[in-house]
Amino acid sequence: MSSGIDSVLMGIILMNLWLVATSRISACIKIVAFQGILVAFLPFVAHASSVTVETSLFVLATVALKGFIFPWLLFRALREANVRREVEPFIGYPVSMVFCVFIFLISMWLGARLPMPRPVFSALVVPVSFATILIGFFIIISRTKALTQVLGYLVIENGIYVFGMALLVEQPVLVELAILLDVFVAVFVMGIAIFHISREFDHIDTHHLSQLRDWTAPKEEVRP
């Protein structure tokens, strides 16, 4: 059982590396969707002997949101924005991969020294959750397209989900449902914002948005 859990957790990390190395936004959406489905099934893998009907319904709802509804909203925003690739990110793809490996090593070091209130089902769960959260923040900071930054937000939520599974508080379903509701609202609002940004400025590059200035009327020519 432990080897199966470790394989799932390492798969989450490999998807993070794949995500920062991919320039096509459509592929990034698919990677995050598949990672969300993998994370959603983590309760079945980690606690197969104590799965309840409530947990099963929650897992199905999580799969529907992370694997289908969120990607559908993002693909719709992608079509409206008419953009296919992430061009010239702030940090290049090879450097991003090296940085993410460094983040994972730091997370392994922190996870080995973090005292837990109860035994966890895998020694990798805390490092993987920390690394996923930090890589999500890294994606938000290092990418220029607003749509890619929304994906970073979803990666952060996946890391929080994994960390919640490690703690397994008395009411994990209520906590995770609250997080999912916040993420759903955020993705929905960001999809609307991306659509309006694309319609007004013909791009969704946040780097160009920092160059906006107040409009001033042209000066009238002074005739002699």
C-alpha positions in Angstrom: 0.0 0.0 0.0 2.8 2.4 0.9 4.5 1.9 -2.5 1.2 2.8 -4.3 0.8 6.0 -2.3 4.4 7.0 -2.9 3.9 6.4 -6.6 0.9 8.7 -6.7 2.7 11.4 -4.8 5.8 11.1 -7.1 3.4 11.4 -10.0 2.1 14.7 -8.6 5.7 16.0 -8.4 6.5 14.8 -12.0 3.4 16.7 -13.2 4.6 19.8 -11.6 7.9 19.5 -13.4 6.1 18.8 -16.7 3.9 21.8 -16.1 6.7 24.3 -15.8 8.5 22.8 -18.8 5.5 23.1 -21.2 4.9 26.2 -23.3 1.5 25.2 -24.7 -1.3 26.5 -22.5 -3.7 23.8 -23.7 -1.3 21.1 -22.6 -0.8 22.9 -19.2 -4.6 22.8 -18.6 -4.7 19.1 -19.3 -1.7 18.5 -17.0 -3.4 20.4 -14.1 -6.7 18.6 -14.8 -5.0 15.2 -14.6 -3.1 16.2 -11.5 -6.4 17.3 -9.9 -8.0 13.9 -10.7 -4.9 12.1 -9.2 -5.1 14.2 -6.1 -8.8 13.6 -5.7 -8.4 9.8 -5.6 -5.7 10.1 -2.9 -8.2 9.3 -0.1 -9.0 6.0 -1.8 -5.3 5.1 -2.0 -4.3 6.3 1.4 -7.4 5.1 3.4 -8.8 2.3 1.4 -9.9 0.4 4.4 -11.9 3.3 5.9 -13.6 4.8 2.9 -17.2 5.9 3.6 -20.1 6.9 1.3 -19.5 10.5 2.3 -15.9 10.3 1.3 -16.8 8.6 -2.0 -19.3 11.4 -2.9 -16.7 14.0 -2.0 -14.1 12.3 -4.2 -16.5 12.2 -7.1 -17.4 15.9 -6.7 -13.7 16.8 -6.5 -13.0 14.8 -9.7 -15.9 16.5 -11.5 -14.6 20.0 -10.5 -10.9 19.5 -10.9 -11.0 17.1 -13.9 -13.9 18.5 -16.0 -15.5 21.7 -14.8 -12.4 23.7 -14.2 -10.7 22.6 -17.5 -13.9 23.4 -19.4 -13.9 26.9 -18.0 -10.3 27.4 -18.8 -10.5 26.0 -22.3 -13.4 28.3 -22.9 -11.4 31.3 -21.7 -8.5 30.0 -23.9 -10.7 30.0 -27.0 -12.0 33.5 -26.3 -8.5 34.9 -25.7 -7.3 33.2 -28.9 -3.8 32.4 -27.5 -2.1 29.0 -27.7 1.4 29.4 -26.2 3.1 31.0 -23.3 5.6 33.3 -25.1 8.6 34.7 -23.3 7.9 33.9 -19.6 9.8 35.9 -17.0 11.9 32.7 -16.2 12.8 30.3 -19.0 11.6 26.6 -19.0 15.0 24.9 -18.3 15.7 27.3 -15.4 12.1 26.7 -14.1 12.7 22.9 -14.0 15.9 23.3 -12.1 14.3 25.7 -9.7 11.4 23.3 -9.1 13.8 20.4 -8.4 15.5 22.7 -5.8 12.1 23.5 -4.3 11.3 19.8 -3.9 14.7 19.2 -2.2 14.1 22.0 0.2 10.6 20.6 0.8 12.1 17.2 1.6 14.4 18.9 4.1 11.5 20.8 5.7 9.2 17.8 5.8 11.7 15.7 7.6 11.9 18.3 10.4 8.3 19.3 10.7 6.6 17.7 13.7 3.2 16.2 12.9 0.3 15.8 15.4 -0.3 12.3 14.2 1.5 9.6 12.0 1.1 10.2 8.3 0.5 7.5 5.7 3.6 8.4 3.7 6.9 10.2 4.4 6.5 11.9 1.0 3.1 13.5 1.6 4.3 16.6 3.5 7.3 17.3 1.1 5.0 16.8 -1.9 2.3 19.1 -0.5 4.9 21.8 0.3 6.6 21.5 -3.0 3.3 21.7 -4.9 2.2 24.8 -3.0 5.5 26.5 -3.6 5.6 25.5 -7.3 2.1 26.9 -7.7 3.3 30.3 -6.3 6.3 30.1 -8.6 4.0 29.6 -11.7 2.0 32.6 -10.7 5.1 34.8 -10.3 7.2 33.5 -13.3 4.5 33.4 -16.1 3.2 36.3 -18.1 -0.2 34.9 -19.3 -3.1 35.5 -16.9 -4.5 32.0 -17.8 -1.3 30.3 -16.8 -1.4 32.2 -13.5 -4.9 30.8 -12.9 -3.3 27.3 -13.3 -0.8 28.2 -10.7 -3.7 28.9 -8.3 -5.1 25.5 -9.0 -1.8 23.8 -8.3 -1.6 25.6 -5.0 -5.1 24.2 -4.1 -3.9 20.7 -5.0 -1.0 21.1 -2.6 -3.4 22.3 0.1 -5.6 19.2 -0.6 -2.6 16.8 -0.2 -1.5 18.5 3.1 -5.1 18.3 4.4 -5.0 14.5 3.7 -1.8 14.3 5.7 -3.4 15.9 8.7 -6.8 14.2 8.3 -8.7 16.3 10.8 -12.1 15.2 12.2 -14.1 16.9 9.4 -11.8 16.9 6.3 -14.8 16.9 3.9 -16.2 20.3 5.2 -12.7 21.9 5.1 -12.0 20.7 1.5 -15.5 21.6 0.3 -14.9 25.2 1.6 -11.6 25.3 -0.3 -13.1 23.9 -3.5 -15.9 26.5 -3.3 -13.3 29.3 -3.0 -11.3 27.9 -5.9 -14.4 27.5 -8.1 -15.5 31.1 -7.5 -11.9 32.3 -8.2 -11.6 30.3 -11.5 -15.0 31.5 -12.6 -14.2 35.1 -11.9 -10.8 34.8 -13.5 -12.3 33.3 -16.6 -14.6 36.3 -16.9 -11.7 38.7 -16.3 -9.5 37.0 -18.9 -12.3 37.2 -21.4 -12.8 41.0 -20.9 -9.0 41.6 -20.9 -8.7 39.8 -24.2 -11.6 41.7 -25.7 -10.3 45.1 -24.7 -6.6 44.7 -25.2 -6.3 41.8 -27.7 -4.0 39.8 -25.4 -3.9 38.4 -21.9 -0.2 39.2 -21.2 0.0 40.7 -17.7 3.4 42.2 -18.5 1.8 44.6 -21.0 -0.9 45.5 -18.5 1.7 47.1 -16.2 2.5 49.6 -19.0 -1.1 51.1 -19.0 -1.3 54.8 -18.4 -4.2 57.3 -18.0 -5.5 58.5 -21.3 -4.8 62.1 -22.1 -6.4 64.1 -24.8 -4.1 65.2 -27.6 -3.1 68.8 -27.5 -4.7 71.1 -29.9 -2.5 72.8 -32.4 -2.0 76.5 -31.8 -2.6 78.4 -34.9 -1.0 81.8 -35.4 
